[in-house]
Amino acid sequence: MKTERPGSLPMLVAAIFLLIFCLLPFGYMVLTSFARRPDYLRGNEGLTFTLENYHDILSAQSLHFLDYLRNSLVISGLSAACAVAIAALAAYALTRLSIPGKGAILFGVLAASLFPQVSLVSYLFKMMNALGWINTWPALILPYIGWVLPLSLWILVSYFAQIPLDLDRAALVDGCSRRQILMRVILPVAAPGIFSTFLLAFIFAFNEFLFALVLSVDHRARTIPVGIALFQGLHGQIPWGRIMAASVFTTLPVVALTLFFQRRIVQGLTRGAIKG
Amino acid sequence: MNIELRQIGKRFASRQGQVEALAEIDLTIGDGEFFVLLGPSGCGKSTLLNLLAGLERPSSGEIRFDGQTVAAAGGDVWVPPPQRDVAMVFQSYALYPHLSAFENIAFPLRVGRTVRREIEPAVREIARTLQIEEHLMARPAELSGGQRQRVAIARALVRKPRLFLLDEPLSNLDAQLRAETRVELKRLQRELGVTTVYVTHDQVEAMTLGHRIAVLQKGRIEQIGDARELYDRPANPFVGRFIGAPRMNLLEATWRREGEAVRLHLAGQELVLAGAASPHFGGREEGACLAGWRPEHLHLEGEGKEEKKTSLTGRAGLSEPLGREYLVHVELNGAQLTVLRAGPPPGEGQRVRVRPDPEHLHVFTSPLA
């Protein structure tokens, strides 16, 4: 039987179209970030290459771009780490112990994550205000943990469920306590899954806009999405070049991490644990 | 180590309600014995192994290791697996995929806080015994099925457990490797002298490996004995059919004594059995039973005049060459018999006579399970 080759012409055309459709905005973003004038498509000047925009965002103190970047990395990193740590313990319990109403717990968690952010944000503001945490890192880290936790839990539960129960039983017979099973067997085996979950949680928190907009005031806690959005309006004119340069710059770490983590995921999860 | 199981029962809650996996299990396994739990899938043999390992708690009864209770129903006594000093080989091998073969084998030692410098020699020694020295640095994913299985056995034996449990360890190997590993396991167990409980659904494995075998069905022990006893004197039709390949022929029959001989009615025919069969029928004068013969105890004879009614008449069906001999199917007024025959088989459809050995008759008065 002839196997279907992915190289057939309609497939190729469709793939190219899809790629262009997805990547065009990014291409436009990158081009604009290097352009002296953002309206290079109009009129007769054409594109002139410059690094000025990048120089501006990295050196101009008044833009606080590097502060935003630091805030974003710390807040997203801590949120993702805490969420994944909690989710890993919860996922282990949910997949390994006989808990009545497991499904109900998981769906409850999912339901909680379905609340629109807008419905939470005003109350969150009141709470953080009362705590005096507005414009601090914890004001964003705590809500972010709660916000990415359902996602992390769901991903990790599906990962942990794939790890054969026989591994737990073997470790138990080999003399491990429950805690040792988790630390010595389950977590190392699930490492690729935990890592990719961390990355997803990180990207989610990194891209979050609404909470960050409401709960931060200035460069001491403001994150990059909000920072970039508020670049505008200094002189009544939108600095497209700088916005695009900042966007490109912040996309780089995420792209790099994603490329790296893809390779890790492909390694497979439990290859060789069982027969076959 | 000496193991006693007293009135062990195990019930599971399932969607259909309570499921009784084991009931009234009474067993004593001697020190150094190679004991096999044999039965079809779902008979509770793996559950019994898990009870010994401490992976499950009994619903009733008591388990003792060397006279010391390790598990008693109702939670009165419970020794968790890490304190039982029991090692287990799983059907799936359950090797830790993130560790090398060496670290897999060393794992129980590291968890058990063996002194660091004693770990390496111990691992090397057991690896040498199992001939996997050159694969110690490989991850499980890089090993073949047979090598993984050896690593799993090495991991179980490295800390010299008091009790060695194996849950269908050979079922994932191909036929040739299975036969080789079987011999090796037997040799290894004899050398180490460790008390071993081995679960299998394969009666050949059970007969070749076990000092004694317990045949289980539907959570109950049908019979315990060595391979010879189970083969020669099965306690009931289930054991008769389960042990031995090709399987035992069983026919419903009625019988009546006539002096020394016994007159047997089966499949619409009459068979007169000489005095040798008489003891099988016990003290009664007549009754109904299941009569069983193993295929090697039936003999094909050419059609001829027969006055003494020592054989049954049937029609030859398919014959299967088994190498050394043929397995001939014979149809007998609707009943089917299988006969082992050394010579060339009769042609299909040919009328044949089947003469059973009177002394190798098995008589079961209980209904076929």
Interface residues (C-beta under 8 A of the other chain):
Chain A: P164 D166 L167 R169 A170 A171 L172 V173 D174 G175 C176 S177 Q180 R184 V185 P188 V189 A191 T270 R271 G272 A273 I274 K275
Chain B: A53 G54 L55 P80 P81 P82 V86 A87 M88 F90 Q91 S92 Y93 A94 L95 Y96 P97 H98 F107 P108 V111 G112 R139 P140 A141 E142 L143 G145 R148 R155 L165 N172
